[in-house]
């Protein structure tokens, strides 16, 4: 696999998925460092409490110690607009988005009381998919695999799980490569996918 291959719109995007603490973010950062000499880290997390503040601070420290020159931009809501602004920008380097399921959660919680919450979130996902398809340059997207655990007890949790699963499927279709990371071991999926004749 040639990690330095020429990137065409959409086809150069890489989706990295896995469970919590699977090692997907570390792998995505290592992969990103092989795609460009520097990069932009689009972080989607929001500080809701002290524990989240500490997590975000730890991630920033770890990125700073990696030796790879990151510029961090926080974009918890308008991810599609941020990708459009980065696409094709000279000297941008690689863009790493971490993570899509946090972004999805942010979007859902903003509209959860609306009767058409699912439709609003799906529209935002549509826009994101179009932005990824049109993206020019190296792009790495991190997402969580949320459907392997127990069925959530509450309706909002079940809606989130369903929306996240569908978002991941759609992005996997438009990304050139898809990795599943389990116990720190990345496996490239798309080249191994079964194809119906």
C-alpha positions in Angstrom: 0.0 0.0 0.0 1.4 3.3 -1.0 0.6 5.9 1.7 2.0 8.7 -0.3 -0.2 8.1 -3.4 -1.6 11.1 -5.3 -4.8 12.3 -3.7 -7.8 12.9 -6.0 -11.0 14.4 -4.6 -12.7 12.0 -2.2 -10.6 9.0 -3.1 -7.7 10.1 -0.9 -9.9 10.2 2.2 -9.2 7.5 4.8 -11.8 6.4 7.4 -10.5 4.9 10.7 -13.0 3.2 12.9 -12.9 1.1 16.1 -14.2 0.8 19.6 -13.4 3.0 22.6 -9.6 2.8 23.5 -9.0 0.6 20.5 -6.0 2.7 19.4 -7.7 4.2 16.4 -6.7 7.8 17.2 -3.0 6.9 17.7 -3.1 4.9 14.4 -4.8 7.9 12.6 -2.1 10.2 13.8 0.7 7.9 12.8 -0.9 7.4 9.3 -1.4 11.2 9.0 2.3 11.8 9.7 3.1 9.6 6.7 0.8 11.5 4.3 2.2 15.0 4.8 5.0 16.9 6.5 2.5 18.8 8.8 -1.2 18.8 9.5 -4.3 20.4 10.8 -6.1 18.6 13.6 -9.9 19.2 13.5 -11.1 18.4 17.0 -14.8 18.0 17.5 -14.9 17.5 21.3 -16.7 20.1 23.5 -15.8 20.7 27.1 -18.9 19.7 29.1 -17.2 19.1 32.5 -13.9 18.9 34.3 -13.3 15.3 33.2 -13.6 16.2 29.5 -11.4 19.3 30.1 -8.7 17.0 31.4 -9.1 14.5 28.5 -8.8 17.3 25.9 -5.7 18.7 27.7 -4.1 15.3 27.7 -4.7 14.8 24.0 -3.2 18.2 23.2 -0.1 17.4 25.3 0.3 14.0 23.6 0.0 15.5 20.1 2.7 18.1 21.1 5.0 15.3 22.2 4.6 13.3 19.0 7.1 15.5 17.0 4.7 16.0 14.2 3.7 19.7 13.6 0.0 19.9 14.2 -2.2 23.0 14.1 -5.3 22.3 16.2 -8.6 23.8 15.3 -11.7 23.1 17.4 -14.9 22.5 15.3 -17.6 20.8 17.2 -20.5 21.7 14.9 -19.7 23.1 11.4 -17.4 20.3 10.2 -18.5 20.4 6.6 -17.7 24.1 6.3 -14.3 23.6 8.0 -13.5 20.8 5.4 -14.6 23.0 2.5 -12.3 25.8 3.8 -9.3 23.3 4.1 -9.9 21.5 0.8 -7.3 22.3 -1.9 -5.6 25.0 0.3 -2.0 25.1 -0.7 0.4 24.1 2.0 -2.4 22.8 4.2 -0.9 19.3 4.6 -3.0 16.5 6.0 -6.2 17.1 7.8 -7.2 14.8 10.6 -10.8 14.9 12.0 -11.2 13.3 15.4 -13.9 12.3 15.8 -17.0 12.1 13.7 -19.2 10.4 16.3 -18.5 13.2 18.8 -19.5 15.7 16.0 -22.7 13.6 15.4 -23.5 13.7 19.1 -23.0 17.5 19.2 -25.4 17.9 16.2 -28.0 15.5 17.7 -28.0 17.1 21.2 -28.5 20.5 19.6 -31.8 19.4 18.0 -32.9 16.5 20.2 -36.2 18.2 21.2 -37.2 18.9 17.6 -39.7 16.5 16.0 -37.5 16.2 13.0 -34.2 15.8 14.8 -33.2 12.7 12.8 -33.9 14.5 9.5 -31.9 17.5 10.6 -28.9 15.3 11.6 -29.2 13.3 8.4 -29.1 16.5 6.4 -25.9 17.5 8.2 -24.4 14.0 7.4 -25.4 14.5 3.8 -23.5 17.7 3.7 -20.5 16.1 5.4 -20.4 13.2 2.9 -20.5 15.7 0.0 -17.6 17.6 1.6 -15.5 14.4 2.0 -16.3 13.4 -1.6 -15.2 16.8 -2.9 -12.1 17.1 -0.6 -8.8 17.7 -2.3 -5.8 16.6 -0.4 -4.9 14.0 2.3 -7.8 13.6 4.8 -8.1 11.2 7.7 -11.4 10.7 9.5 -11.8 9.0 12.9 -15.1 7.5 14.0 -16.3 5.1 16.6 -17.8 1.7 15.9 -20.9 2.0 18.2 -23.1 -0.9 17.1 -21.2 -3.8 18.6 -22.4 -3.3 22.2 -25.7 -3.7 24.0 -28.9 -1.9 22.6 -29.1 1.5 24.3 -31.9 1.7 27.0 -33.2 5.1 26.0 -34.8 6.3 22.7 -32.2 9.0 22.2 -29.4 6.5 22.6 -30.9 4.2 20.1 -31.4 7.0 17.6 -27.8 8.0 18.1 -26.6 4.5 17.5 -28.6 4.2 14.3 -27.5 7.6 13.0 -23.8 6.8 13.7 -24.0 3.4 12.0 -25.6 4.9 8.9 -23.1 7.8 8.9 -20.2 5.3 9.1 -21.5 3.2 6.2 -22.0 6.3 4.0 -18.5 7.6 4.7 -16.9 4.2 4.2 -18.5 4.1 0.7 -16.9 7.4 -0.4 -13.5 7.0 1.3 -10.7 5.4 -0.6 -9.5 3.3 2.4 -11.2 2.1 5.6 -9.3 0.8 8.6 -10.7 -1.1 11.6 -8.5 -0.9 14.7 -8.9 -3.5 17.4 -6.6 -3.9 20.4 -4.2 -1.4 18.7 -4.0 -3.5 15.5 -5.2 -1.8 12.3 -6.7 -3.9 9.5 -7.6 -2.3 6.1 -11.1 -3.4 5.2 -12.1 -2.0 1.9 -9.6 -4.1 -0.2 -10.9 -7.2 1.6 -14.6 -6.4 1.1 -16.7 -9.1 -0.5 -18.1 -8.0 -3.8 -21.3 -9.5 -5.3 -20.8 -10.4 -8.9 
